[in-house]
Amino acid sequence: MQSKTSKGWEKIFFPIVFIYFFIFRFLVIPSGDDFFWGGAQGRYLMNHGFYGPQKIYGGSSNGRWIGNISEIFTVHHLLVAMLAYAVFWTLLIWCIWKLAGKSKLALVLSGLFIFTFQDGYISTVLAWNAGFVNYIPPLALMLLFLTFIKDLYDGNKVYNPILLAVYAFFMSLIGGLFVEHLTLYQIFIGVVVILIGRYVYHSNFEWFEGSYLLGAIVSAAIMFSHPAYHEKSTYRDTNFDIHGIINNYFYITHYWFNTLNLIVNIALLVAIIIIATNKLKHTSKMKWMINLASIFLIVYYLVINFWLSRHNYDQFFMYRNLSTRVTLVDGVMTILYWLFLIFCTIYLFKPKKNYVLYFSLFTYFALISPFIIIISPINSREFFTAYVFLYIAAILYVLKAASYFNKSVIKNLKTVLVVVLALCAVSVGYKMTANYHANMVRVQNERFLSGQAQLPNHVPYRKYVLSNDALLQQSSTYWKEFLNKSWLQRLL
């Protein structure tokens, strides 16, 4: 399954994806930090090396040089923002597809990526300019490097070594100046790919591997030499107290990085059932144990997500006043599910042949771990980077499960998924359009524009705006200037 290409369908698919995201960005409603960086505070920080008094600027005083500059520029230049949004989302999906094996089924599954998001990821990454700017470009560049590594390990032709080395250096140098945990993880990736290449795949050293690591080290040095990281900050805080870590895990974070990933969790568990049923002997006790555990977990995640849907979250997508018993049980279930997923991966997949799967799952856990001890800031978007790698692992599981079916079944599955993809794209596009028009009406409220009152109402689909469309996150100054511009001025 994974060795078969999509036979040119990607030449049609990815231009459509680009156009979709290009239009999507036009409909994104700016909010929160977009106004901060687009206003006087952003100009001050840009003119002072993104360094300002902690009491005033907090976490906005940082070493995210490229991320900050990109946020400021895209807030003021909509056409550039639309192009950047389309380029990097398309690149990210292309990289997911390539890492998953470039089959037609993988193509459709990669396209479904954004439509599997929990509400927090929709609000703080997909439908927010500042979230996109800080998370998608560095992730896309990191995955692009991994596609080069995959070509190398798979024995495919490596591109011009000199040009690739230069490209890899700037890829990691730029990619490391967006968000801190990815800056550090680039270094880890740079070291690991060299070691695995030498001692596992016995491949020759490639200059682009070394240049990527060098760029990652340089970018980390640039970022963390920023004086803001060497001062006491009320915005950034870590907690090594075991009680605090456990409390955060059970009551806040485990929902974001596991429970609410319903679609991916169900896909993984169904795939495990299919793989175990076909790979293990009919009389194998292990097969039945795996299948029964998978069925139990499927039922559990359907039930817990239905239960959560009957409880409202706040603007930060945190569930308040939940039953302590349910919260503790769900936290324990997350640990059991993780152990089960790790066991199934080791038991059902050979490491050397399925190195992308092993690396993706390892990275999923690795990118979660720093935020276990962080108590401020804490938000669902911090776990998005880990989710990308979990999704790649899920695709590989699904592709393996699909390999046990005949061509007609696979064809029907692809047809169904294409229909689902089209319906999802239309549905989300409609919601974004409805929100855009509703917002354009509400921001013309005279009391709002004069600063005498907040916006009079929410948009129809609140999760497609930052912080569940918190009205205090909107700026009357920004919208007053925006409404006074011509259509061309708004675009340029």
N, C-alpha and C positions, 0 to 999 in steps of 0.2 A: 504493500500500500504506500509506504513512505518513499519508495524509490521511483514511483511513477509520477511524472510531472503533470501539470495541469493542461498541457498541450496548447499553450498559447492563450488560455482564458484570462490569464493575468494581464494581458495587454489590453483587454477590455475592462476588466474588473477594477484595476487600480486607477485608471483615469476617472471612472465613475466615483470611486472612493474620494479622490482628490476634489472633484467638483462638489460632492456632498459636503465635505468638511469646509470647503471654501465658502459655500452658502451658509453653512451652520454657524461659522464665526460671525457673520454679519448679524445674525439673530441673537447672539450672546448679549445679555444685559450686564453691563459693568456694575461692580458692586465692591464695597469694602475697600480693600487695599488698592484696587484700581484707581480710586479717587485720591488716595494717599500719595501713590507714586506719580500720578498724573498732575498733582497740584504742587503747592509751594514746598511741602515737606520733601517730596521727591526731588525737586530742584535743589533744595538745600543739601540733601545727602549726596546727590550726584556731584555737586560742586565742592564737597568736602570729603571725597574719597569714601562715600557711604559710611561715614563715621559721625555720630552725633551723641549728645548726652543720653545716657541710658534711661533716665527718668522721663525723657520726652520721646525718644525714638525706639527704645527697647530692642526687640528682635530685628527691627528694620535697619539697625546699625549692624552690618555684617559684611562678610567677604564674598557674597554672591555677586561678583562683579558682572558677569554676563547676564545672569538672571535679572538683576536690578535694571540694568541698561535696557534689556529687552522689554521688560514690563513698562518702563517709562516710554519707550519709543512706540510700542504697539498701542498704548492707550491713546496716543496723539495721532497715530497714522493707521486708520482702519484698514486700508487696502493692504498695507504691509502685514498687519495683524492677520488678515484673512489668508494671505499667501503663506505666512509662517505656520499658521494653524493647519492648513491643508497639507503642507509639505511634511511636517513632522508627525502628524497623526497617520498619514499615508505611509510614511517610512516605517513607523512603529509597527503597523499592521503587516507591511511587507516583510519586515524582519521576523515577526512571529510566524508568518507563513513559511519563510525559508528555513527557519530553525526547526519547524515541524515537519519538514520533508518535501514541501512544494507539490503535494498532490492536489487534485481538484477538491477533494473533501476537506483537506487542510485549508484551502483557499476560502471556502465558505465558512468554516469554523473560525478562521481568523477575522473574517468580516463581521462575525457576530460578536466580537470582543466587547465593544462599547455597550452593546445591548444586554450584557450580563451584569452590568454594574449595580451594586447596591446604591441606595439613595445618596449616601455620603460621598461616594466617588463621582456621581453625576453632578452634585452641587459644587464640590470643591476642586474638581479637576476638569471634567468634560465641559461644564457650562460656566466656567469662571476663567477669565483671562490670566489672572495672577497664578492660579493653580496650574493651568496649562503651561505657562512660561517656565515655571520652576521644575516641573516634573517630566513633561513629555520630551522636550529636546534632549536632555541628558540621557534619558532612558533609551530613546531611539538611537542615539550615537553609540551607547553601550551595546545594544543589541546588534547594531551594524557591525561592530568589531567582532562580536561573537559569531556572526555569519561568516566572516573571513576565517576565523578559527575553525569553524565547522568544515569549510572547504578544505582547509589544510589537513585536518584529521581524516577527512573522507577521501583524501588522495586526489582532490580536484586541483586544477591548475591555479596557482597563486598568481595574482596580477603582477604588473611591473614592480619588482621589489623596492626600488628606490622611491617611486611615486607613492607606493602603498605605505612605506615607512614614514614618509613625510605626512601623509594623510592621517595615519594612525596617531602620530604625535599630536597634531592639532585637534584630532577628534577627542582625545582624552584631555588635552589641555583646556579646550573649550568646555567639554562636558563636565569637567570638575569644578566649574565656577558657577554652578546653579544651586545645588542643595547639598548640605554637608555630608549626609550619610552615603550618598552616591559618590561623592568625592573620594571618600575613604575606600569604598568598595571597588572603585576602579583600580586602586593599588593592589588589592587582594586578587582581582581578576588577572591583572598583569603578571603577578607572581605565579599564580596557579596555572595559567595556560602554558607558561614556559616550563614549569616542573612536570606537568602532565605530558606535555609534548615530548620531553626528553626521556622520561622514565616509564611512561605507560605506552605511548604510541611510537616511541623511538624515532621521531621525526627530527630533521635537522633544524637548527635554530634559524628562525626567520627574523630579519631586521625589523619588520613591522611589529613583532611581539615586543621586542626591546624598546622600540620607540614609543609604543603605547604606554608601557610601564613608566618610561621617562616622563612622558607628558602628564601622566597621572600624578607622579611625585611632584613635578613642578607646579601643577595646578593646586595640589594640596598645600604646598609651601606658600603659594600666593594667597590662598583663601585663609589659612589659619595663622598667617602672620598679621592678619587684620587685628588692630588693637581691641576691637569689641569682644573678641573671644578671650581676652586676657583680663577682663574686668568682671566684677561681680554683677550679675544681671538678674532682675526679678522676672524677666521674660523667659530666660532659659534656666531650667532647674532640673537636676537629676536627683533620684532618691534611691539610695542603696539600703534603705531600711526594709527588711524582709516583709514587715507588715504592710508597708506602703505599696510595695511591688505586688503583693498578693491582692491587696484591695483594688488596685488599678486593673489588674488582670481580670478579676472576677466581675467587677461592677462596670467596667468601661471597655477595655481594649479587646477582649476576646470576642466580643460580638462583631467588631469591625473586621478583624483579620480571619475569622472563621465562620461563625454562625450565619452571618448575613450573606455569605457567598453561596447562596442556596443553589443556583443553577450549576455552578462549577462542582460543588460538593455532590449533587445528585448525579451529574455526568460521570464523575470519577467513580462513584459507587456502583452505578449501573455497568460501567466498563469493567470494573473489577469482577463483577458477577459473570459477565460474558467470558472474560479471559480465563478465570478460574474454572468455569464450566467446561471450556473447550481444551484447556491446556492440561488440567489435572485428570487423573484417572477417575472413572465413574464411581469406583468404590472408595476413593480416597476420602478419609475423614477430614483431611485438611480442606478439601474442596467445599464440603458441606459446612464446615466451620466458617470459612471465609464468606460463603454465600449467605449464611444466616446472619452473620455479623453485619454484612453489607445491607441486607434487607432491613434489619433493625435500625441501622443508622439512617437509611433513607426515610423510613417512617418517622424517626425521631426529628430529623431536620425539617421535614414537612410540617410536623406538629408544632415545633418550637417557633418556626417562622410564621405560622398562622397565628399562634399565641401572641407573638411580638407585634403582628400587624394590627392587633386590637388594642395596642398601647401606643400612645403618641410619644415621639421623640422631640427634643427641644431643637433650637436653631443650630446646635452643634452636633446633631444626630446622636445625642446621648439619651438613653432610656432612663427616666427618673422613676423612683418609687416602685420598682419592680419587686416581686416576691423574692425575699432573700433565699428561700429554698430553691426556687427555680433558677435563680442566678448562680448559685453554687453548683447545682446539678449540671447546668449548661457549661460552666467553666471546666468541670471534671470531664464532661463529654468531649470537649475540645481536645483535651490531653489524650483521651482514649482514641479519638478519631485520628489524631496525629500519629500515635503509635501504630495504629492499624494501617494507615496509609504508608508509613515507612516500612512496616513488615511486608505488606503486599508488593511494594516496589522491589524490595530485596528478593522476595520469594518468587516473583513472576517475571522479573526482567534481569538479564545479564548486564552488569555494569559497563563493560567495555563497549558492547554493541549499542547500548542505550544511554550513552554518556550525557546526551542533551537532557534526557529525563532526570537523571540523577543530579546533574548540575542545577536544573531548574528547581527541583524540590529543595536542594540544599540552599539555594539562593533565597527561596521563599522564606525558609526559617531564618536565614542569616539577616535578611533585611527587616524582619520583624523584631529580632532580639534587641537592637539598641533602644527601641521605644518601650520596652518593658520597664526600663529603669527611669525613663524620662517622665517627669510629672508636669512639666510645662515647657513649651506649649504641647497640648495633646489634642489631636484631631484625627478624624478618620483618614484624611488624605495622606498622612504619613505612612500608612500601610498600603497605599496604592502600588508603590514600586514592587512590593512583595507579591501583590496580586497578579501582576503581569507575568511573573515567572510561574505562579500557580496555574495560570491559564494555559501557558505553554505546556506544562506537565499534563494538564487535563486533555488537551488536544492529542498529545502523544498516547495517552491512555485510550482515548476514543478511537484513534486510528488503529491501534493494536486490536481492540475489540472488533472493529469493522473488518479487519483482515480475515476473520473467521467466517464471513458471510460471502455468498456468491455475488457476481456482478450485478444481477438484477436487483437484489436487495440494496446494494450500495447505491445504485442509480436512483432507486426510489427514495432512499434516505437523503441523497443530495438534492433531489427535487423538493422534498419537504422542507429541508433547511434553507434552500434558496427562497422559497415562498415565505418562510418565517423571517428571513433576513429582509426581504422586500417590505413585508408588513411592519416590521420593527422600524425600518428606516422611514417609512411614511408616517407612522405613528409619532415617532420622536420629532420628525420634521414639522408635523402639524402642531405639536405642543410648543415647540420653540417659536413657530410663527404666531400662534395665538398669544403667547407671552409677550412677544415683541410688540404686537399691535396694542395689547392691553397696557403695556408699559408706556408706549408713546402717548396714549390717552391720559393716563394718570399723572405723568410728569408735567403735564401742562396745567395742573391745578395751581391757581394763582397764589393761594396761601402757602403751598409747598415751595414754589419758586421764590417767594419773598422771605422764606425762612421762618414763617410764623407757625408752621405746622408740618408734621411729617406727611408722607404720602397717604392718601385717603383709603387705599385698598391694596390687597395683594393681587398678583397675577394669578391666572387660573391654575397653572401647574407649578407650584411653589418650589418643588425640589430641583427644578431646572434653573434656579437662581441661587447664588451663594447664600449660605446660612438659612436655607428654607425660606428665602425671600424676606429676611428680617428688614422691616421698613427703616430702621435706624441706620442701615448700611448704605442708604442712598444719599447722594449729595445734591442739594438744590443748586449750589454754585455750578457744578458740572453740567447739570441738565439745562440750566438757564443759558449757559454759553453754547451748549449743543443746539438748542432750539433756534438760536440766533444765527446759526450757520446755514449756508446753502447746502444742497444735497452733495455737490461736488466737494465743498469744503469739509463736510463730515467724512467723506470717503478718503480724502487725501491728507 
